[in-house]
C-alpha cells in the first residue's frame, strides 16, 4: 500500500467512525428533529467514507439519502416523490457501478426509500432493518469498521423497536 492509499484508508475509517458517533447521538436523542439532523450528517459521513473506499454506488446512494431524509419528512406517503427518489437511486448507480458488491448498496437504497415513504410503524421498521442489513454487508465488503458498527447498531435498534411494538400491540 502506498502512503496515499494508507491515508485514504485511514480517512475512510475515520468517516465511518464519525458516522457511527452521529448515529449513536441521533438514536440516543428523544427529539425526532435532532435525530433527523444527525442522520443527515451521518449520511454525509457515510458518503465520504464510501468515496475513500472507492465504493462509488454506495457513496452516491448515501449522498442521495440526505435528500431522501429531507423529502420524506415533508412528503411522507407521496408515491410520486418516492418514485422520483427510487429512479434517482437507480440512475446514480448506473455510471458508478463497479461490480456485484454494489448490489447491496442499491438494495439498501431502494428498500429504505420505499419503507420510509410508504410505511409506518412495524412495517417501516422491518424494511429499515432489511436496508440496514444490506448496508452492513456493503460496509463489510469495503472493510469499514465504523460503518459496519453504525449499520449494525441501526439494525439492532430497529429489531428491538419492532419487538417493543409487537409487545405493546399484544398488551392492548
C-alpha positions in Angstrom: 0.0 0.0 0.0 1.3 3.4 -0.9 1.3 6.3 1.6 -1.7 7.8 -0.3 -3.7 4.6 -0.2 -2.9 4.2 3.6 -4.1 7.8 4.1 -7.2 7.2 2.0 -8.0 4.0 4.0 -7.5 5.8 7.3 -9.7 8.7 6.2 -12.4 6.2 5.2 -12.2 4.6 8.6 -12.4 8.0 10.3 -15.5 9.0 8.3 -17.1 5.6 9.3 -16.4 6.3 12.9 -17.8 9.8 12.7 -21.0 8.3 11.1 -21.1 5.8 14.0 -20.9 8.6 16.6 -23.6 10.6 14.8 -25.9 7.6 14.7 -25.4 6.9 18.4 -26.1 10.5 19.3 -29.1 10.6 17.0 -30.7 7.4 18.3 -30.0 8.5 21.9 -31.9 11.7 21.3 -35.6 11.8 22.4 -36.3 14.5 19.8 -37.1 13.4 16.3 -35.9 16.7 14.7 -32.5 16.2 16.3 -32.4 12.5 15.2 -33.1 13.5 11.6 -30.5 16.3 11.6 -27.9 13.9 13.0 -28.9 11.2 10.4 -28.4 13.8 7.7 -24.9 14.5 8.8 -24.2 10.7 9.4 -25.1 10.1 5.8 -22.7 12.8 4.6 -20.0 11.0 6.6 -21.1 7.6 5.2 -20.9 9.1 1.7 -17.4 10.4 2.3 -16.4 7.1 3.8 -17.5 5.2 0.7 -15.7 7.8 -1.5 -12.5 7.0 0.4 -13.1 3.3 -0.1 -13.9 3.8 -3.8 -17.3 2.3 -3.4 -19.0 4.7 -5.8 -22.5 3.3 -5.8 -22.7 3.3 -2.0 -21.2 6.8 -1.9 -23.8 8.2 -4.4 -26.7 6.4 -2.7 -25.6 7.6 0.8 -25.4 11.2 -0.5 -28.9 10.7 -2.0 -30.2 9.5 1.3 -29.5 13.0 2.7 -32.1 14.3 0.2 -34.4 11.4 0.9 -34.5 12.1 4.7 -35.4 15.7 4.0 -38.1 14.8 1.5 -39.7 12.0 3.5 -40.2 14.4 6.4 -42.1 16.7 4.1 -43.8 14.3 1.6 -44.4 11.1 3.6 -46.8 8.8 1.7 -46.4 10.6 -1.6 -45.8 7.9 -4.2 -44.7 10.4 -6.8 -41.9 11.7 -4.6 -40.9 8.2 -3.6 -40.8 7.1 -7.3 -38.6 10.1 -8.1 -36.1 9.0 -5.3 -36.3 5.4 -6.5 -35.5 6.4 -10.1 -32.7 8.7 -8.8 -31.2 5.9 -6.8 -31.1 3.6 -9.9 -29.8 6.4 -12.1 -26.9 7.3 -9.8 -26.0 3.6 -9.7 -25.6 3.2 -13.5 -22.5 5.3 -14.1 -20.9 4.4 -10.8 -21.5 0.6 -10.9 -18.3 -1.4 -10.4 -19.5 -5.0 -9.8 -21.6 -7.4 -7.7 -20.7 -5.7 -4.4 -22.8 -2.7 -5.5 -26.0 -4.8 -5.3 -26.0 -4.4 -1.5 -25.9 -0.6 -1.6 -28.5 -0.4 -4.3 -30.8 -2.8 -2.5 -30.4 -0.8 0.7 -31.3 2.5 -1.1 -34.4 1.0 -2.8 -35.7 -0.8 0.3 -35.1 2.1 2.6 -36.8 4.5 0.3 -39.9 2.5 -0.1 -40.1 1.8 3.7 -39.6 5.4 4.7 -42.0 7.0 2.2 -44.8 4.4 2.2 -44.9 2.6 5.5 -45.2 3.4 9.2 -44.7 1.5 12.4 -43.7 -2.1 12.3 -43.8 -2.4 8.5 -41.5 0.6 8.1 -39.1 -0.7 10.7 -38.9 -4.2 9.1 -37.9 -2.6 5.8 -35.4 -0.2 7.5 -33.9 -3.3 9.3 -33.6 -5.0 5.9 -31.9 -1.9 4.5 -29.6 -1.7 7.5 -28.6 -5.4 6.9 -27.8 -4.6 3.3 -25.7 -1.6 4.5 -23.9 -3.9 7.0 -22.9 -6.1 4.1 -21.8 -3.2 2.0 -19.7 -1.8 4.8 -18.2 -5.3 5.4 -17.2 -5.5 1.8 -15.2 -2.3 1.9 -13.9 -3.2 5.4 -15.2 -0.2 7.2 -15.2 -0.7 11.0 -17.2 2.3 12.0 -19.7 2.0 9.1 -20.3 -1.7 9.9 -20.8 -0.9 13.6 -23.1 2.0 12.8 -25.3 0.0 10.5 -25.3 -3.0 12.9 -26.5 -0.5 15.6 -29.3 0.7 13.3 -30.2 -2.9 12.5 -30.4 -3.9 16.2 -32.2 -0.7 17.2 -34.9 -1.4 14.6 -35.2 -5.1 15.7 -35.6 -4.0 19.3 -38.1 -1.4 18.4 -40.1 -3.9 16.3 -40.1 -6.3 19.3 -41.3 -3.5 21.6 -44.1 -2.5 19.1 -45.3 -6.2 18.9 -45.2 -6.4 22.7 -47.2 -3.1 23.0 -49.7 -4.4 20.4 -50.2 -7.7 22.4 -51.0 -5.8 25.7 -53.6 -3.5 24.1 
